[in-house]
Amino acid sequence: MPWIDPAPSMKESTLAHAFKMALACFTAGGLHTAFAADGDIDTSFGNGGYIVLNSLMDHSPPLLTQAAAVAVDGQGRIVITGAAQHISADPDPADGNFLLLRLHSNGEFDDTFAADSGGYRLVDFDLSGIGKPGPDTATRVVVEPDGRIVVGGRAYFDDTDMHFGLVRVDDTGTPDATFGSGGMLHFGAFYSPINSLADLAVDSTGGVLIGGSIYFGSKEYAAVARITSNGTIDPGFNYGYIQGFAYRTEPAVAQYSYVNAMGLDDSGGIVTAGGFYDTTTGYVEGAAVRRLTPTGALDPVFGSGGPVQIASDPDAYLAARAIHVMSGGEFVVAGYSTGLNPYVYFAKFSASGVPDASFGTNGVATFPFDANGAPLLIAPTRRGGWMMAGSYSQQGYFIAKVLANGQPDTTLAGTGLVGVVFPQPIYDAFGLFQMANPALTADGRLVVAGSLPEAEANGSGDIGVVQILADYDTLFVAGFE
């Protein structure tokens, strides 16, 4: 069984039953949409709920492609970004490009996007002038209100050294000449050989916020920077520099801190969620949040002027992986912990970083969960609560929901938590599934893309996409309109 150490409110037999029922609803003749429930695969999408892309294997030279993130635009179209890397010696086996493609809402490939290059936009930063070609990799994508698409990732100039890399294209997939240089921008902190981008956000002025990490000497610092709408480093943000900071300052500055996710409040404040680990006072790993002002300064009134630690445990790895910031500045974080008793968690805070005592236990709600699962998305639900979704053991997905008070939302699988291993024929088509960061449609469907290493090895495909009813109004599925 994948479920470990059930909490008193969620008995193992209940979780096991929910898991078996989720699997049985597919294997016993398929899903009937009239009886669809949240957690089920949406069989109206693609080929019974999924598609397999054999994207660039016929490219010359052939390319190894990977999915990293998904976004949904205002028309419901699905934008997927990732990486395409040469798998021949021409021109360089280590050279790679950002990959960008788009699907229609029903899963059909959109060949009107980047029509000049076969429906796939490849972007090569070509930083050979400061090093040598490397495996450029897109890690995040956002769609602006006007339909323009911003992609962020890592622009390599060596096997391990990299800049932050940004690309903006218009609604047709054409590079936006008004952004950076020909639609591209790359930069790094002074003397930092590794500048790693983990998340993106677009503010009300069209500026692009990036979050990730930078290195100085033997230390890794969490980092945030702001790019103007025309693709230049904002001189008004932290005096024109990247803001680097630590998530743990006492008793010693953490040797390694990094941003995994961030969100913006109505005032333009930036709330970051990430982690740290420190070997200076014994090995400690933890999850934490920190707020920056709209101008990039560390907020002096948030968390008593420093980071707010969610949790730390010398015997487990803890991480904050996703965040949702509400209009008033309150925020909810999703993360996980490994160790002897692994779990996923929701943590809710006030705008000043104080745990919300009305939510869960001291502001935290947990679900026992197998260590092979990690939350990648958090969002409010139709019932006024919260949901997270993420990868499950490289073979499926999980969804967890809580009510506004942090108690399990039992409308989902009777327990508030469902984990699904892809059934046949999806598993046969996918094999192992390396899940990218998913996206939620306006009507509550979860769009998940992932890389398919087994299918790619045999030449049958390289990216899989599946759509799931995550927070969907089941009164309006087929048969109940």
TORMAR-469751 format. One record per residue (C-alpha): residue in three letters; x, y, z. Coordinates in steps of 0.1 Angstrom, whole numbers, padded with zeros to 4 digits, always signed. Each point is the difference from the previous one (the first is absolute). Layout:
ALAXYZ/...
This chain:
MET+0000+0000+0000/PRO+0013+0035-0008/TRP-0016+0016+0031/ILE+0021+0001+0032/ASP-0009+0007+0036/PRO-0036+0011-0002/ALA-0010+0028+0024/PRO-0028-0007+0026/SER-0025+0019-0022/MET+0009-0020-0031/LYS+0002-0038+0006/GLU+0022-0021-0023/SER-0030-0021-0011/THR-0017+0032-0012/LEU+0030+0011-0020/ALA+0005-0034-0014/HIS-0036-0001-0011/ALA+0002+0034-0016/PHE+0031-0010-0019/LYS-0015-0033-0012/MET-0032+0017-0011/ALA+0018+0027-0019/LEU+0019-0027-0019/ALA-0030-0023-0005/CYS-0021+0028-0016/PHE+0024-0002-0030/THR+0009-0036-0002/ALA-0036-0013+0001/GLY-0010+0013-0035/GLY+0010+0036+0001/LEU-0014+0032+0015/HIS-0036+0011-0006/THR-0001+0038+0000/ALA-0035+0001+0014/PHE+0014-0014+0032/ALA+0033+0018-0001/ALA+0014+0012+0033/ASP+0029+0022+0010/GLY+0032-0021-0003/ASP-0012-0018-0031/ILE+0017+0003-0034/ASP-0019+0022-0024/THR-0008-0024-0029/SER-0013+0029-0022/PHE+0037+0011-0004/GLY+0021-0015-0028/ASN-0001-0037-0003/GLY-0021-0011+0030/GLY+0016+0026+0022/TYR+0036+0001-0012/ILE+0023+0007-0030/VAL+0035-0011-0009/LEU+0022+0024-0019/ASN+0027-0013-0022/SER+0012+0035-0003/LEU+0035+0005-0014/MET+0014-0035-0006/ASP-0001+0005-0037/HIS+0019+0033+0003/SER+0034+0001-0017/PRO+0020-0005+0021/PRO-0025-0020+0023/LEU-0008+0016+0033/LEU-0005-0013+0035/THR-0029+0020+0014/GLN-0013+0006+0035/ALA-0031+0017+0015/ALA+0005+0023+0029/ALA-0031+0022+0005/VAL-0035+0006-0013/ALA-0021+0032-0002/VAL-0036+0005-0013/ASP-0008+0032-0019/GLY-0032+0020-0001/GLN-0015-0021-0028/GLY+0007-0033+0019/ARG+0030-0009-0022/ILE+0027-0019+0016/VAL+0036+0013-0001/ILE+0028-0025+0008/THR+0036+0009+0004/GLY+0032-0019+0007/ALA+0032-0010-0017/ALA+0012-0015-0033/GLN+0035-0014+0000/HIS+0020-0014-0029/ILE+0006-0037+0002/SER+0025-0002-0029/ALA+0034+0015-0002/ASP-0011+0028-0023/PRO+0005+0027+0010/ASP+0007-0009+0036/PRO-0016-0028+0021/ALA-0001+0023+0030/ASP-0017+0029-0018/GLY-0037+0005+0008/ASN-0028+0025-0006/PHE-0031+0012+0017/LEU-0031-0018-0013/LEU-0034+0016-0004/LEU-0032-0014-0015/ARG-0038+0004+0003/LEU-0030-0023+0000/HIS-0037+0008-0005/SER-0022-0004+0030/ASN-0011-0035-0012/GLY+0036-0012-0003/GLU+0005+0005-0037/PHE+0034+0013-0011/ASP-0001+0037-0009/ASP+0019+0002-0033/THR-0008+0037-0003/PHE+0024+0007+0029/ALA+0036+0006-0012/ALA-0013-0010-0035/ASP+0033+0010-0015/SER+0018-0028+0018/GLY-0026-0028+0000/GLY-0019+0009+0031/TYR+0029-0001+0024/ARG+0021+0030+0010/LEU+0036-0008+0008/VAL+0021+0027+0017/ASP+0038-0003+0002/PHE+0018+0026+0021/ASP+0033-0010-0015/LEU+0023+0013+0028/SER+0031-0014-0016/GLY+0014+0035+0001/ILE+0004-0003+0038/GLY+0005-0037+0002/LYS-0012-0029-0020/PRO-0034-0012-0012/GLY-0021-0016+0028/PRO-0034-0017+0006/ASP-0022+0031+0001/THR-0031-0010+0019/ALA-0033+0018+0005/THR-0015-0005+0035/ARG-0031+0022+0002/VAL-0026+0017-0023/VAL-0026+0027+0006/VAL-0026+0014-0024/GLU-0006+0038+0002/PRO-0035+0014-0002/ASP+0006+0011-0036/GLY+0010-0035-0010/ARG+0038+0005-0002/ILE+0019-0029+0015/VAL+0030+0004+0023/VAL+0023-0030+0005/GLY+0028-0001+0026/GLY+0028-0024+0007/ARG+0037-0007-0001/ALA+0023+0012-0027/TYR+0032-0020+0002/PHE+0035+0012-0009/ASP+0016-0032+0013/ASP-0011-0035+0012/THR-0010+0014+0034/ASP+0003+0038-0002/MET-0031+0020-0010/HIS-0017+0033-0003/PHE-0037+0008+0006/GLY-0016-0002-0034/LEU-0033+0016-0012/VAL-0019-0002-0033/ARG-0032+0018-0010/VAL-0020-0009-0030/ASP-0033+0014-0013/ASP-0033-0019-0003/THR+0012-0016-0032/GLY+0032-0013+0014/THR+0021+0026-0017/PRO+0029+0015+0021/ASP-0010+0034+0014/ALA+0025+0025-0014/THR-0011+0026+0027/PHE+0014-0022+0027/GLY+0038-0002+0007/SER+0020-0008-0031/GLY-0022-0016-0026/GLY-0023-0013+0028/MET+0028-0014+0022/LEU+0018+0010+0031/HIS+0027-0017+0021/PHE+0019+0013+0031/GLY+0015-0010+0032/ALA+0012+0013+0034/PHE+0035+0014+0002/TYR+0025-0028+0005/SER-0027-0026+0002/PRO+0007-0029-0024/ILE-0034-0016+0007/ASN-0032+0020-0003/SER-0029-0024+0001/LEU-0036+0010-0008/ALA-0028-0018+0018/ASP-0031+0021-0004/LEU-0015+0029-0019/ALA-0028+0026+0006/VAL-0013+0029-0020/ASP-0010+0031+0020/SER-0027+0026-0008/THR+0024+0022-0021/GLY+0011-0029-0022/GLY+0033-0004+0019/VAL+0013-0035+0004/LEU+0011-0012+0034/ILE+0024-0030+0002/GLY+0008-0021+0030/GLY+0028-0025+0005/SER+0035-0001+0014/ILE+0035+0013-0005/TYR+0034-0011+0012/PHE+0028+0019+0016/GLY+0030-0021+0011/SER-0013-0031+0018/LYS-0034+0015+0008/GLU-0033+0000-0018/TYR-0024+0029+0005/ALA-0036+0003-0008/ALA-0005+0026-0027/VAL-0026+0023-0015/ALA+0003+0024-0029/ARG-0024+0022-0020/ILE+0001+0005-0038/THR-0019+0029-0016/SER-0027-0006-0026/ASN+0026+0008-0027/GLY+0024-0026+0012/THR+0026+0020+0019/ILE+0011-0004+0036/ASP-0021+0024+0021/PRO+0022+0027+0015/GLY-0026+0007+0026/PHE+0000-0035+0015/ASN+0027-0004+0027/TYR+0020+0028-0017/GLY+0001-0019-0032/TYR+0015-0032+0015/ILE-0012-0035+0008/GLN-0012-0003+0036/GLY+0018-0029+0016/PHE-0010-0012+0035/ALA+0000-0029+0024/TYR-0030-0019+0014/ARG+0018-0007+0032/THR+0019+0026+0019/GLU+0002-0015+0035/PRO+0021-0015+0015/ALA+0020+0002-0032/VAL-0007+0011-0035/ALA-0011-0031-0020/GLN+0027-0011-0024/TYR-0027-0007-0026/SER-0033+0019-0006/TYR-0022-0001-0031/VAL-0033+0013-0012/ASN-0024-0027-0014/ALA-0031+0022-0005/MET-0013+0035+0005/GLY-0032+0020-0003/LEU-0010+0037-0001/ASP-0025+0018+0022/ASP-0021+0030-0011/SER+0026+0025+0011/GLY+0027-0016-0021/GLY+0017-0017+0030/ILE+0017-0033-0008/VAL-0004-0030+0023/THR+0026-0027-0006/ALA-0001-0036+0011/GLY+0030-0023+0000/GLY+0025-0019+0021/PHE+0033-0001+0017/TYR+0026-0024+0013/ASP+0028+0007+0024/THR+0030-0021+0010/THR+0017+0026+0022/THR-0019-0010+0032/GLY-0010-0035-0009/TYR-0018-0010-0031/VAL-0034+0018+0000/GLU-0025+0003-0029/GLY-0031+0021+0000/ALA-0027+0018-0018/ALA-0006+0037+0003/VAL-0016+0031-0015/ARG+0012+0036-0003/ARG-0016+0032-0014/LEU+0016+0027-0021/THR-0015+0035-0005/PRO-0010+0011-0036/THR+0035+0016-0003/GLY+0018-0031+0009/ALA+0010+0008+0036/LEU-0004-0027+0027/ASP-0033+0009+0018/PRO+0009+0012+0035/VAL-0034-0007+0015/PHE-0004-0035-0014/GLY+0009-0027+0025/SER+0017+0024+0023/GLY+0022+0012-0027/GLY+0012-0034-0012/PRO-0010-0033-0015/VAL-0029-0020+0014/GLN+0009-0036+0005/ILE-0027-0025-0007/ALA+0018-0030+0014/SER+0034-0017+0003/ASP+0010-0034+0009/PRO+0036-0015+0002/ASP-0014-0034-0010/ALA-0021+0010-0030/TYR+0001+0021-0031/LEU-0026+0028+0001/ALA-0010+0022-0029/ALA-0024+0027-0009/ARG-0009-0005-0037/ALA-0030+0021-0009/ILE-0017+0032+0012/HIS-0032+0019-0005/VAL-0002+0036+0011/MET-0034+0016+0006/SER-0009+0036-0008/GLY+0004+0012+0036/GLY+0034-0016+0003/GLU-0010-0032+0019/PHE+0016-0031-0015/VAL-0001-0038+0000/VAL+0030-0022-0007/ALA+0001-0036-0011/GLY+0030-0022+0007/TYR+0011-0034+0012/SER+0022-0018+0024/THR+0019-0033-0003/GLY+0014-0021+0028/LEU-0016-0028+0020/ASN-0035+0015-0002/PRO-0002+0019-0033/TYR-0028+0024-0007/VAL-0012+0029-0021/TYR-0013+0031+0016/PHE-0019+0033-0004/ALA+0012+0029+0021/LYS-0021+0032+0003/PHE+0014+0034+0011/SER-0011+0036+0005/ALA+0015+0027-0022/SER+0026+0007+0027/GLY+0011-0036+0001/VAL-0019-0012+0031/PRO-0014-0035-0002/ASP-0038+0000-0002/ALA-0012-0017+0032/SER-0035-0007-0014/PHE+0016-0022-0027/GLY+0009-0036+0007/THR+0023-0004+0030/ASN+0019+0033+0007/GLY-0005+0010-0036/VAL+0011-0034-0016/ALA-0021-0028-0014/THR+0017-0033-0010/PHE-0007-0032-0018/PRO+0021-0031+0004/PHE+0015-0007-0034/ASP+0026-0021-0017/ALA+0034+0017-0003/ASN-0001-0005-0038/GLY-0027+0028-0004/ALA+0007+0037-0001/PRO-0026+0029-0003/LEU+0006+0022-0031/LEU-0032+0022+0001/ILE-0022+0016+0026/ALA-0033+0018-0007/PRO-0033+0010+0017/THR-0030-0023-0005/ARG-0036+0007-0009/ARG-0009-0010+0036/GLY+0021+0028+0015/GLY+0029-0023+0010/TRP+0033-0010-0016/MET+0013-0027-0023/MET+0035-0012-0009/ALA+0010-0023-0028/GLY+0033-0016-0010/SER+0019-0030-0011/TYR-0005-0035+0013/SER+0029-0025-0002/GLN+0008+0009-0037/GLN-0031-0020-0009/GLY-0030+0022+0007/TYR-0013+0030+0019/PHE-0015+0010+0033/ILE-0025+0026+0012/ALA-0006+0011+0035/LYS-0028+0024+0012/VAL-0008+0017+0033/LEU-0029+0022+0011/ALA+0005+0037+0010/ASN+0009-0012+0035/GLY+0026-0024-0011/GLN-0020-0032+0006/PRO-0001-0026-0028/ASP-0026+0007-0027/THR-0016-0034-0001/THR-0018+0007-0033/LEU+0033-0012-0015/ALA+0002-0038+0002/GLY-0016+0001+0035/THR+0033+0010+0016/GLY+0011+0032-0017/LEU+0029-0018-0016/VAL+0002-0022-0032/GLY+0031-0015-0017/VAL-0004-0016-0034/VAL+0024-0022-0019/PHE-0007+0005-0037/PRO-0022-0029-0012/GLN+0003-0018-0033/PRO+0002+0011-0028/ILE+0015+0032+0014/TYR+0027-0018+0020/ASP+0008-0021-0030/ALA+0005+0031-0021/PHE+0018+0020+0027/GLY+0021-0025+0020/LEU+0019+0021+0025/PHE-0013+0036+0001/GLN+0022+0028+0012/MET-0026+0026+0008/ALA+0004+0037-0009/ASN-0016+0028+0020/PRO-0037-0002-0009/ALA-0027+0026-0006/LEU-0036+0004+0009/THR-0027+0010-0025/ALA-0026+0026+0008/ASP-0026-0027+0006/GLY+0022-0021+0023/ARG+0017-0026-0023/LEU+0036-0008+0008/VAL+0023-0001-0031/VAL+0030-0021+0006/ALA+0029-0005-0023/GLY+0031-0022+0005/SER+0030-0015-0016/LEU-0001-0037-0011/PRO+0035-0015+0002/GLU-0012-0035-0008/ALA-0021+0010-0030/GLU+0028+0022-0012/ALA+0025-0028+0002/ASN-0021-0022-0024/GLY-0009+0029-0023/SER-0038+0000+0007/GLY-0002+0035+0017/ASP+0017+0024+0023/ILE-0026+0022+0017/GLY-0033-0011+0015/VAL-0029+0022+0009/VAL-0030-0010+0022/GLN-0030+0020+0012/ILE-0016-0007+0034/LEU-0032+0012+0017/ALA+0016+0018+0030/ASP-0025+0025+0012/TYR-0027-0004-0026/ASP-0038+0007+0003/THR-0012-0035-0005/LEU-0036+0011-0002/PHE+0008+0012-0035/VAL+0019-0030-0015/ALA-0015-0019-0029/GLY-0034-0013+0008/PHE-0009+0026+0027/GLU-0002+0033-0019/
